[in-house]
Amino acid sequence: MTHSEPHANEHEGHVHVVPLKVLLGVFVGLLILTWLTYAASQAARSGVLDLGAGNVIVALAIAVAKAALVALYFMHLRYDSPFNAVVLICALVFVALFIVVSMIDTVEYQPTRQDTDPALTETRPPSP
């Protein structure tokens, strides 16, 4: 006696096979963006291209581009339903909002105490 289940194949996954050429292109793109991150940090450190607070914006823009590549191709959002993309975008908007509010708070917080004791302002030799 065999039992025929009409839902037996319900849990088989639908696989999106991404061509190797696309995966290699994404890999090369991620390598280029990683190199660009390193080059931007070295340029800012050496003073060749110091944007001040703009350095953080450049670094975050490169990180967002890398995250977008990973989400689109390795998380298969490029081939998935638009609802999943909407959920991801909403989550990213809230993360961006959190980062912006945190950065505003960091910029606004400045030490207000001024040392008036001359002993604190003297230069002392480094301790051994």
C-alpha positions as CSV (number, residue, x, y, z in Angstrom):
1,M,0.0,0.0,0.0
2,T,1.5,3.3,-1.1
3,H,0.5,6.7,0.2
4,S,0.4,9.4,-2.5
5,E,1.0,12.8,-1.0
6,P,0.0,15.7,-3.3
7,H,2.3,18.0,-1.3
8,A,5.4,15.8,-1.3
9,N,7.5,18.1,-3.4
10,E,6.4,21.3,-1.7
11,H,9.6,21.8,0.2
12,E,12.0,21.5,-2.7
13,G,13.8,24.8,-3.1
14,H,13.7,26.9,-6.3
15,V,17.3,27.4,-7.1
16,H,18.6,30.4,-9.2
17,V,21.7,29.3,-10.8
18,V,23.8,32.4,-11.4
19,P,26.2,32.1,-14.3
20,L,29.9,31.9,-13.4
21,K,30.6,34.9,-15.6
22,V,28.2,37.0,-13.4
23,L,29.7,35.8,-10.2
24,L,33.2,36.5,-11.4
25,G,32.1,40.0,-12.4
26,V,30.7,40.6,-9.0
27,F,33.9,39.3,-7.4
28,V,36.0,41.6,-9.5
29,G,33.7,44.5,-8.6
30,L,34.0,43.7,-4.9
31,L,37.8,43.6,-5.3
32,I,37.9,46.9,-7.1
33,L,35.6,48.5,-4.4
34,T,37.8,47.1,-1.6
35,W,40.9,48.5,-3.3
36,L,39.1,51.8,-3.7
37,T,38.3,51.8,0.1
38,Y,42.0,51.3,0.8
39,A,43.1,53.9,-1.6
40,A,40.6,56.5,-0.2
41,S,41.8,55.8,3.3
42,Q,45.5,56.1,2.3
43,A,44.8,59.3,0.4
44,A,43.0,60.8,3.4
45,R,45.7,59.7,5.8
46,S,48.6,61.1,3.7
47,G,46.7,64.4,3.1
48,V,46.6,64.0,-0.7
49,L,42.8,64.0,-0.7
50,D,41.5,64.9,2.7
51,L,37.8,65.7,2.7
52,G,37.5,66.1,6.4
53,A,34.1,64.8,7.4
54,G,33.5,63.8,3.8
55,N,35.9,60.9,4.3
56,V,33.3,59.1,6.3
57,I,30.7,59.8,3.6
58,V,33.0,58.4,0.9
59,A,33.7,55.3,3.0
60,L,30.0,54.7,3.6
61,A,29.2,55.1,0.0
62,I,31.7,52.5,-1.0
63,A,30.4,50.2,1.7
64,V,26.8,50.6,0.5
65,A,27.9,49.8,-3.1
66,K,29.6,46.6,-1.8
67,A,26.6,45.7,0.3
68,A,24.3,46.2,-2.7
69,L,26.4,43.8,-4.8
70,V,26.3,41.2,-2.1
71,A,22.6,41.6,-1.5
72,L,21.7,41.5,-5.2
73,Y,23.7,38.6,-6.3
74,F,24.7,36.4,-3.3
75,M,21.3,36.9,-1.5
76,H,19.6,36.5,-4.9
77,L,17.5,39.6,-4.5
78,R,17.9,40.4,-8.1
79,Y,15.9,37.3,-9.0
80,D,13.5,37.3,-6.1
81,S,10.1,38.9,-5.6
82,P,9.9,42.7,-5.3
83,F,8.5,42.4,-1.8
84,N,11.8,41.2,-0.4
85,A,13.6,44.1,-2.0
86,V,11.1,46.5,-0.3
87,V,11.7,44.9,3.1
88,L,15.5,45.2,2.6
89,I,15.3,48.8,1.5
90,C,13.1,49.7,4.5
91,A,15.6,48.0,6.8
92,L,18.5,49.9,5.2
93,V,16.6,53.2,5.5
94,F,16.3,52.6,9.2
95,V,19.9,51.7,9.5
96,A,20.9,54.9,7.6
97,L,18.6,56.9,9.8
98,F,20.3,55.4,12.9
99,I,23.8,56.2,11.5
100,V,22.9,59.8,10.6
101,V,21.4,60.5,14.0
102,S,24.4,58.9,15.7
103,M,26.8,61.0,13.6
104,I,24.9,64.2,14.4
105,D,25.2,63.3,18.1
106,T,28.9,62.6,17.7
107,V,29.5,65.9,16.0
108,E,27.5,67.9,18.5
109,Y,29.2,66.4,21.5
110,Q,32.3,68.5,22.3
111,P,34.1,68.7,25.6
112,T,33.1,72.0,27.2
113,R,35.4,71.9,30.2
114,Q,38.4,74.1,30.0
115,D,41.4,73.4,32.2
116,T,42.5,76.5,34.1
117,D,45.1,74.8,36.2
118,P,48.5,75.7,34.7
119,A,49.9,72.4,36.0
120,L,47.6,70.5,33.7
121,T,48.7,72.5,30.6
122,E,52.4,72.2,31.1
123,T,54.3,69.9,28.9
124,R,55.8,67.0,30.8
125,P,58.3,64.5,29.5
126,P,56.9,61.1,28.8
127,S,57.1,58.7,31.7
128,P,59.3,55.6,31.2
